[in-house]
Amino acid sequence: MLLVRRRMKSTQHREALDTLTQHGKTFRWASVFLADQQLYAAAELYQLCRELDDIADAPSGQGDVDGDLFDGLLARLKADELDNTDIIEKRINILVNNLSVPPTAIAAMIEGFQQDIQHKPLTTEYDLLRYCYRVAGTVGLMMCPILGVTESRAFAHAIDLGIAMQLTNISRDVLEDAVMGRRYLPMSAEPASLAIVTAAAQAEAQAAINVALDPA
């Protein structure tokens, strides 16, 4: 987007804006309506989310290493002992200390990425909604201070928007997630044979997708 590219030429946030421009194609259009400082802050948050998501999406076999990384990061965040020599931890410090992003929301998001690494199936619809809160509802909550939203009654709406978007993504990516050995549709929704290509299995999968989309 030309507006983003123009801003990138005169800002120290070039790396974060580059990431947003390359990967955040949907949000990139919304960035037109943000003031410069809001755009920079949103790009920093997007960069953090992207970095953590890339770690969680690393090829299988690295789970123990990535799990240890998230465990340590979460422990240091909760103890307020983040290391500014680490690029991810420095980014978190900037978001928390300079932009008033709630550290509890970042911690919950990290817990969601831990779930991705553990590959534990979600049993109930509650489990699904809790996961969606962690990886997406928290993003809505973290965007509130960046956008200058201070009314506490608005926070629930921001969380709900994030959850709805994640439910939509899950429903869209059932096959892709299955190929990666992941399943986000709750076990209570239908049988586990989502990957069997039969008319009956496809009907069962569609019914489960409808269940997931209903709260959205």
N, C-alpha and C positions, 0 to 999 in steps of 0.2 A: 504494500500500500504506500502511495507516495507520501502521505502525511507522516506515517511512521518512519519512512526512510529519511525524510527531511529532518525529523527530530533526532534521528540517530546520529547525524553528522555533527551535532553540537552537544552531545551528552556523554557522560562517563558510564552510562548504563548500556553501552552499545551491545555487550554480550547478551544481556538479558533481553533486550529488544530484538536482537538477531534471532534468538530462540523463539520468541513470541511470533515474529514474522514468519519463521520457517514452519513452525509446528502448530501454532494457535490460529489456524485459519478462520475459525468461527469467531473467536474473540477479537481477532485483528480488526474486523469491521466495527465492532462495538467500541474499539479504542478511539475511533474518530471523535466520539462524544466526551472523551475524558480530557481534563486539563493535563498539562505536561507532567506535573508532579504526580498526579494520580496514575498516569500512564506508566511512568517510571516505576512506581511502587507496585502496580499490578504486574508489570513485567518481571520484577524481582520475585514476587510470589509465584508467578507462573514458572520461572526458572527453577525455583526450589522444588515445586511439585514435579516438574519434569525430571529433575535429577534423581529424586527419590523414586519416582515411578520407573525410571530406567534401571535403577539398581534392583528393584523388585522384579522386573521383567527379564533379568539376566538369564541366560540358558540354565536349565536344570543341572544340578551338580554343584552349583555354587551356593546352594541354599544355606549351608552351615556358615559360610563366610559372611554372606549378606545378612543372615540372621544375627550373627555376632555384631555386625556393623550397626544394625538397627537397635539392638539391645543396648549397646554402648551409647549410641546417640540419644536414645530415650532416657537413659539413666543420667547422662550429663545435662540434658535439657531440664529434667525435673529437679536436679540438684543445683541448677543455675551455674554450671561449671563448663559451659561450652568453650571450645578452643578456637580462637580467632585465626589460628594458623591453618585451620581446615576450611576450605572454601564453602562447604555446605553449612558448617556450624557458624561461620562468619555471616553467611546470608541469613540464617535464623536469628542471630543476634541483631542484625540490622532491622529485620522485620519486627522483632519484639520491642527493641529499645527505641528505635527511631520512628516506627510506623504504628506502634500500639497494637500490633497483631497479637491476640491472646495466645500465650504459650501452651495453654491447655488444648487449644484447637490443633496446634501443630503436633502436640503429643498424641492426640487421638488419631490424626492422620497417619503418623508413623505406625501406630498400632494396626491401622488398616493395611499398610504395606507389609507388616509382619504376617498378617493373615494370608496375603498373596503368596508369600514364600512358604508358609506352612502347608498350603494346599488342603486345608481341612474343609470338608464339605459343610455347607450351611444347611442346618436341619429344618429350621422353621422360617416363616415369613419375618418374625422378629429378628432372627439372626441376619437375614438379608438386609433389613432396614438398618440394623446397627452397623453392618459393614458399609452400606451406602453412606451413612452419616459420617463414618470415619474417613472415607476416601474422597467424599464429595460434599456432603453437608458442611463439613468443616471449612471447605474452600469458600462457600457462601458466607460463613461466619467471619472468616479472615478478611474477606473483601469489604466487610462493613466499615472498619476504621479507615481503610484506604479510600473509600468513597465518601467518607465523612458522615456515615450513618451512626447516630448515637442513641436513637430511640430503641430501647430494649425490646419493644413489641415488634420491631422489624426483624429482629434476629431470627425468630422462628420461621419467618417467610424466606429469609436467605437460606436457611438450612433446608427447608422443604424444596426450594428450587434446585439446590445441589443434589438432593436425594432423587428428585424426579429425573434429573438429567442422567444420573448414574443408572437408574433403573432402565431408562431408555437405551443407554449404551450396552448394558448387560443383555437386554433383549435382542439388540442388533447383532451382538457378537457371540451368540451361543456356539456356533460352529467353530469360530476362530479360537475361542477359549478352550473348547473341547480338544482341539488339536494340540494345545499347549498343556493339556492335562489339568485344566481348571474347569470348575463348574460353580456357577454363582446362583443358579436357580435352586431354591430350597428343596431338600429331599422330600419334604411333605407335599410338593406340588404334583409330582408324577414319578413314574419309574426312572431308574438310573440309565436306561438304554437310549440316551438321546442321540448317540452317534450311529445308531443302526438306521440305515437308509431304507426304510419301508414306509408305506403309506400310513400304517398304524403308528409307527414311531414319530413320523412327522406330525401327525395329528396330536399326539401326546405332547410333543415339544411345543407346538403352537398353543396348546391349552396352558402349558406352564408359562410361556411368554405372556399370555394374556393375564395370568395371575400376577406376574411381576409388574406388568404395566399398569394394572388397575390402581395402585396407590399413586402412581405418577399423574 
